[in-house]
Every structure is written in C-alpha cells, then in structure tokens.
Amino acid sequence: MADKVYESFEITANQKERSLINALSKASRSLIRIHGDSGSAYHQLKAQQKRQLSDVLSLYALLDKSVP
C-alpha cells in the first residue's frame, strides 16, 4: 500500500476561491483541513508553498488580463 496519495483537479477559480487562496498565501499560519468519510487530516502550509500559491494567483491575474 502506498504511503501517499496524490490527487489533482482543474477548476476556474471564482472570486471567492481566489480570495481564500490569497488569504492562505498571506497568513502567518495556514492550515488546510481535508475531511472525508474516515475522518479529517490537517496540513500546515510551509513558507515555500504559500509563495507558490501567491505566484499562481499572480500568473492567473496576468493571464486573465491578456484574454480579450
């Protein structure tokens, strides 16, 4: 059995989701809770992960401005 499971999905983030991601990227302590049928798991974002979120938001904003 694998130690880790990776999942991904693609969405177009709405304004509320972008605001939440922005708040996570700027918070001094960012904790994500993942809830499932068998319980919950928590993950605290590291500084590098928060910078990466901020970079993604910046790129998203640049791309959004370039689409007519």
C-alpha positions in Angstrom: 0.0 0.0 0.0 1.3 3.5 -0.9 2.3 5.9 1.8 0.9 8.9 0.0 -2.0 9.5 -2.3 -1.9 12.4 -4.7 -5.0 13.8 -6.4 -5.4 16.8 -8.6 -8.2 18.6 -10.4 -8.6 21.6 -12.5 -11.1 24.4 -12.0 -11.6 28.0 -12.9 -11.4 29.8 -9.6 -14.1 32.3 -8.9 -13.5 35.5 -6.9 -14.3 33.8 -3.5 -11.9 31.0 -4.2 -9.1 33.4 -5.3 -9.7 35.4 -2.1 -9.4 32.3 0.1 -6.2 31.3 -1.7 -4.8 34.8 -1.3 -5.6 34.7 2.4 -3.8 31.3 2.8 -0.8 32.7 1.0 -0.5 35.7 3.2 -1.4 34.2 6.6 1.3 33.7 9.2 0.0 30.2 9.8 -2.0 28.4 7.0 -3.7 25.2 8.0 -5.8 23.1 5.5 -8.3 20.6 6.7 -9.3 17.7 4.4 -12.4 16.0 5.5 -13.5 12.6 4.3 -15.7 9.6 5.3 -13.0 8.1 7.5 -12.1 11.4 9.3 -10.1 14.5 8.8 -6.5 15.3 8.0 -4.7 18.6 8.6 -1.8 20.1 6.6 0.1 23.2 7.6 1.4 25.0 4.5 5.2 25.8 4.5 6.5 29.2 3.5 7.5 27.9 0.1 4.0 26.5 -0.6 2.5 29.9 0.4 4.8 31.6 -2.0 3.8 29.2 -4.7 0.2 29.9 -4.1 0.9 33.6 -4.4 2.8 33.0 -7.7 -0.1 31.1 -9.1 -2.5 33.9 -8.3 -0.2 36.5 -9.9 0.1 34.3 -13.0 -3.7 33.9 -13.1 -4.2 37.7 -12.9 -1.7 38.2 -15.8 -3.4 35.6 -18.0 -6.8 37.0 -17.2 -5.8 40.4 -18.3 -4.4 39.0 -21.6 -7.6 37.4 -22.7 -9.9 39.7 -24.6 
